């Protein structure tokens, strides 16, 4: 594995981290407005992803979005340790992890969190998210028809019991912020009503063809920072998550035309749009030219107002990560997970 230089230095063609925009959380903390996603276990090895973390740090990334279920935190931890050994202070990194569905039981939260902390070789996390609001686990590699034998719908009292354990992690100084992922307005309303420590971030699918304007506005108005996964339309997402009507953001004529004007790949336009709109994109790539281009998108020539308006008009409400494996009974549609009528399905 590549060794980081000592003292820590940015590659000549990299991006000065001081130039990368920051988002201010309700606590006053500042988070880099773009991060490196690390979910790629269906197509790439843990070693490849850990190598990408090292490479991303060397070109200016300071924000790394991880999760226990990705199966690579133990390898990423070695990279984070090497980065710090190379001279980068822990306080200058932002590291996120997530609690998986089969660990929602309050008794499981602390040991699961500490396992991530050990694997990542850190003393604390900047952000810890509940990965999905459902406790329904699925085995790796199953197709979308798979259902957990003990699957259940969202039950708010049970979710809050899990949330209380995350609040304890904050109290103990083990994590600086807690948040949610794959939530809806209906579920967030209940959480905001009942939480002692409100979520700092909500991670959600966001890309030009799936802009979630109502949820986005709700999150921002509540003082929660939206983190956008699949920001370029997740072209390397697992085959099981693909359906015939899925939009392909990087092929949209408006995105392509803007990319031609700027002389960049259409993916760069998607990342640039995300940062300008105000969400925090976490694009994933193991390839240096791609993750460097994504970071440069955050600091280079902005899109024009006309281009931002044009992209706002290409929203097709095309959800790519539908979550079918988290359904709890036969005969359901994936829409039941997303409370489309404003009520929580039971």
Secondary structure, DSSP 8 states (H G I E B T S, - for coil): -----SS----TTS--GGGS-EEE-TTS-EEESB-EE---TTTS-HHHHHHHHHHHHHHT--EEE--GGGS-HHHHHHHHHHHHHTT--GGG-EEEEEE-GGG-SHHHHHHHHHHHHHHHT-S-BSEEEES-SS-----TT--TT---TT-----HHHHHHHHHHHHHHHHTTSBS-EEEES--HHHHHHHHHH-SS--SEEEEE-BTTB--HHHHHHHHHTT-EEEEESTT--TTS-GGG--TT---GGG-HHHHHHHHHHTS-HHHHHHHHHHHHT-EE----S-HHHHHHHHHHTTS----HHHHHHHHTT-----S---GGG--STT--GGGGTTTTSS---
